[in-house]
Amino acid sequence: MIRRPVRGRTVGSRFLFVLLTLLLFALGPVATAAPSDNYGEYSLMTQRHAGQFYSSGTPAGQWSWTPQREGSDVLWSNPSKWPPDSAEHFLHAGTWVLLDGWHSLGTYYVQRVNRELMGDGACRNMTPLPSDAGREHYVQWTIPPYAYCLQAWGTITEQRNGQVVNFAHFQVWSPPSPCHNSYLGTRTCIRQWESWWDNKGAPGAPITRKLERDVYLARGTGMAFVIDQMYPASWHAELHSDWSW
């Protein structure tokens, strides 16, 4: 026996389809998730870009990125002593930015970790990070919507004479949020809290704290948008200007 379509159901289905179509047009285009920010948008490490920051109304420091064939170098110094004689060397490798070491006075200082941990923004639930040729996992390339903690211990070896320094580097990276400085106004920033420890000048001695600070990086503007140093002395600085070169 051949079943004939029930006319009432066909009309009802067509009416429902038309109604749903009209609703979709009324609501406008369907929203899609915005792509995540990345560290390059905040640090500007993939560009020839520089900035100068002031403290108490006076030039206090300057930074400048120079992309290399592999990775990128960043220079830090007082503007009155520019260019500096040292540069940190970073690599973008997959989902991470890695710190490899730095150039200084004609030699290279290789930084290698022997232990790294990662956890939540309160530095709890810490778990080991797999090694990437011993280079320090400095920051995640894609910025997550939550804070995370990084802890690293290792050695710095001067290539010219083999001298070794022991270090520890503790960091907490926070997700994008509004930030403000008195020269450039309001931006969107990520925040890096860091504490650096080493035994430089005292081989074999325990490491001691040398630096603790908050640093804000502004999207599209760069490094040192705001610096709030807590140790070894309280100190505040703000980015005054930035430029491409």
C-alpha positions in Angstrom: 0.0 0.0 0.0 1.4 3.5 -0.9 1.3 6.0 1.9 0.4 9.5 0.8 2.0 12.4 2.7 -0.1 14.0 5.3 -0.7 17.5 4.0 -1.1 19.0 7.5 2.4 17.8 8.5 4.0 19.2 5.3 2.5 22.6 5.8 3.5 22.7 9.4 7.1 21.7 8.6 7.3 24.5 6.0 5.9 27.0 8.4 8.4 26.1 11.1 11.3 26.3 8.6 10.2 29.8 7.5 9.8 30.9 11.1 13.3 29.8 12.0 14.8 31.5 8.9 13.1 34.8 9.8 14.4 34.5 13.4 18.0 34.0 12.2 17.8 37.1 9.9 16.4 39.1 12.8 19.2 38.1 15.1 21.9 39.1 12.6 25.1 37.2 11.8 26.0 34.3 14.2 28.8 35.4 16.5 32.0 33.5 16.3 34.7 33.3 19.0 37.4 35.9 18.7 40.9 34.6 18.1 43.1 34.6 21.2 45.8 37.2 21.6 49.4 36.2 21.4 52.6 37.3 23.2 53.9 38.9 20.0 51.0 41.4 20.0 52.0 42.6 23.4 55.8 42.4 23.4 56.2 43.3 19.7 59.1 40.8 19.6 58.6 40.0 15.9 59.1 43.6 14.9 61.9 46.2 14.9 60.3 48.2 17.7 61.6 50.2 20.7 60.3 52.2 23.6 61.5 54.5 26.3 60.2 54.7 29.9 60.3 57.4 32.5 60.5 57.4 36.3 59.6 60.6 38.2 59.5 62.5 34.9 63.0 61.5 33.8 64.1 59.0 31.2 65.0 55.8 33.1 65.3 53.1 30.5 64.9 52.0 26.9 64.2 48.7 25.2 64.4 47.6 21.6 63.6 44.4 19.7 65.6 43.1 16.8 64.3 40.0 15.0 67.0 37.5 14.1 67.1 34.6 11.6 66.1 32.4 14.6 64.2 34.2 17.3 64.6 37.8 18.4 67.0 39.8 20.6 65.8 42.5 23.1 68.1 45.2 24.4 67.6 47.0 27.7 69.6 50.0 28.9 69.6 53.6 30.1 69.0 55.9 27.0 72.2 57.8 28.0 74.2 54.6 27.5 72.6 53.4 24.3 73.3 51.0 22.7 73.9 48.5 25.5 76.6 45.8 25.4 74.2 43.0 26.0 71.0 41.5 24.5 68.7 38.7 25.7 67.9 36.0 23.0 64.4 34.6 22.8 62.9 31.9 20.5 59.3 31.4 19.5 58.9 27.6 19.4 55.4 26.2 18.9 53.2 27.2 21.8 56.0 28.8 23.8 58.5 31.6 23.9 61.8 30.2 25.2 64.7 32.1 26.8 68.0 30.7 25.4 70.5 33.1 26.9 72.1 36.5 26.1 75.0 38.1 24.4 77.3 40.4 26.3 80.8 41.9 25.7 81.6 39.5 22.9 80.6 36.3 24.6 77.4 34.3 25.0 75.8 33.2 28.2 73.9 30.0 27.8 70.9 29.6 30.1 69.7 26.1 30.8 67.1 24.7 33.2 67.3 21.5 35.1 63.8 21.7 36.6 60.7 23.6 35.6 57.2 23.6 37.0 53.9 25.1 35.9 50.7 25.7 37.9 47.8 28.0 38.5 47.9 31.7 39.2 48.4 31.2 42.9 51.4 28.8 42.2 49.5 25.8 43.4 49.0 22.5 41.6 52.5 22.7 40.2 53.5 20.0 37.7 56.7 19.4 35.8 57.2 20.9 32.3 58.8 18.6 29.7 62.2 19.9 28.7 62.8 21.7 25.4 66.5 21.2 25.0 66.9 22.8 28.4 65.8 26.2 27.4 63.5 28.1 29.8 59.8 28.2 29.1 59.5 32.0 29.5 55.8 32.6 28.5 53.0 30.9 26.5 52.7 32.3 23.0 48.9 32.1 22.9 47.6 34.1 25.9 45.1 32.0 28.0 42.1 33.6 29.7 43.6 32.7 33.2 46.7 33.4 35.2 49.5 30.8 35.4 52.7 30.3 37.3 56.1 29.2 36.0 59.1 28.2 38.2 62.5 27.4 36.8 65.9 26.4 38.3 69.1 26.0 36.3 72.5 27.3 35.3 74.0 30.1 33.2 77.3 29.3 31.6 79.7 31.9 30.1 81.0 30.4 26.9 84.3 32.3 27.0 85.6 30.9 30.3 83.0 28.3 31.4 82.1 30.1 34.6 78.7 28.9 35.9 76.1 30.8 37.9 73.1 29.1 39.5 69.7 30.7 39.2 66.0 30.5 39.9 63.3 32.4 38.0 59.7 32.6 39.3 56.9 34.1 37.2 53.1 34.6 37.2 51.5 35.7 34.0 48.0 37.3 34.1 45.4 37.5 31.3 44.6 40.7 29.4 42.9 43.5 31.3 42.7 47.3 31.1 45.8 49.2 32.2 46.8 52.9 32.4 49.8 55.1 32.4 50.0 58.9 32.7 51.7 59.4 29.3 49.9 57.0 26.9 46.5 56.6 28.6 44.5 53.4 28.8 45.5 50.2 26.9 45.0 46.5 27.3 47.8 44.8 29.1 49.1 41.4 30.3 51.0 41.5 33.6 54.2 39.6 34.4 55.2 39.2 38.1 58.7 37.9 38.3 61.3 37.2 41.0 64.9 36.4 40.0 67.5 34.7 42.2 71.1 33.8 41.6 74.6 33.4 43.1 76.5 35.6 40.7 79.8 36.6 42.2 79.7 33.9 44.8 80.2 30.5 43.1 78.9 27.6 45.2 77.0 29.8 47.5 73.2 29.6 47.9 71.2 31.7 45.5 69.7 34.9 46.8 66.9 37.1 45.6 68.1 39.9 43.3 64.9 41.3 41.7 61.1 41.3 42.2 58.7 43.3 40.1 55.5 43.6 38.2 55.8 44.5 34.5 52.9 45.4 32.2 53.0 44.8 28.4 50.5 46.7 26.3 48.9 45.3 23.2 50.3 47.1 20.1 52.5 49.3 22.3 55.1 47.0 23.8 57.2 46.3 26.9 57.5 48.3 30.1 54.1 50.1 29.8 54.2 50.1 33.6 56.9 48.7 35.9 56.4 48.4 39.6 59.5 47.1 41.3 59.3 45.8 44.9 62.9 44.6 45.4 65.8 45.5 45.9 64.0 48.9 46.2 60.6 50.3 45.5 60.6 51.9 42.1 58.0 52.9 39.5 58.3 53.7 35.8 55.9 54.2 32.8 56.4 54.0 29.1 56.7 57.5 27.6 56.9 56.7 23.9 57.4 53.8 21.5 58.4 53.7 17.8 59.3 51.3 14.9 62.8 51.6 13.5 
